Amino acid sequence: MRLDKFLKVSRIIKRRTVANEACDAARVTVNGRAAKASYEVRENDVLTITLGARSLTVRVLSTKEITGKSDAAALYEVIE
């Protein structure tokens, strides 16, 4: 699954366009490297998202294409 779609489906970022813009601005890193929105997310990837003064680091647990709002948090675990 594409990085921008994963961020939207997992509800880490609410809109895919915002996720795409964050990737373009190098505010999203995967395993320590800046990643484009088209990066293919895999299980056990470590994502760091920096929006404003906040920074969130998560580990990908699953890459389901479709998930409900209540199951979205099961796609990742928060590390920091």
C-alpha positions in Angstrom: 0.0 0.0 0.0 1.2 3.5 -0.8 2.5 5.6 2.1 0.0 8.4 1.7 -2.9 5.9 1.5 -1.6 4.1 4.7 -1.5 7.4 6.6 -5.1 8.1 5.6 -6.5 4.5 6.1 -4.8 4.3 9.5 -6.2 7.7 10.4 -2.8 9.1 11.4 -3.5 11.9 9.0 -7.1 12.6 8.2 -6.9 13.4 4.5 -4.8 11.8 1.7 -3.9 15.1 0.2 -2.5 16.3 3.5 -0.5 13.1 3.8 0.8 13.6 0.2 1.8 17.2 1.0 3.6 16.0 4.2 5.6 13.4 2.2 6.5 16.0 -0.4 7.8 18.4 2.3 10.0 15.5 3.8 8.1 15.5 7.1 7.5 11.7 6.8 10.4 9.3 7.2 10.4 5.5 6.8 13.2 3.6 8.6 15.1 6.9 9.0 14.9 8.1 5.4 12.7 10.7 3.9 10.0 8.9 1.8 7.8 9.9 -1.1 4.1 9.4 -1.1 4.4 6.5 -3.5 6.6 4.4 -1.2 5.2 0.9 -0.7 4.6 0.5 3.1 5.5 -3.0 4.5 4.9 -4.6 7.8 7.5 -3.7 10.5 8.4 -0.4 8.8 9.0 2.4 11.3 7.4 5.7 10.3 8.1 9.1 11.8 5.6 11.8 11.1 6.5 15.4 12.0 3.6 17.9 11.9 4.3 21.3 13.5 6.0 20.8 16.8 4.6 17.3 17.2 6.4 14.2 16.2 4.9 10.7 16.1 6.8 7.4 15.6 4.9 4.2 14.8 5.6 0.7 13.7 3.4 -0.7 10.9 1.6 -3.9 12.0 -0.7 -4.5 9.0 -1.4 -3.0 5.6 -5.1 -3.7 5.1 -6.6 -1.7 2.2 -9.9 -1.2 3.9 -10.5 -0.8 7.6 -13.2 0.7 9.8 -12.7 3.6 12.1 -12.6 1.4 15.2 -10.0 -0.9 13.7 -7.7 1.8 12.3 -5.5 1.9 15.4 -4.7 -1.9 15.0 -2.7 -1.1 11.8 0.2 0.4 13.8 1.7 0.6 17.3 3.0 3.9 18.7 6.7 3.8 19.6 7.2 7.4 20.7 
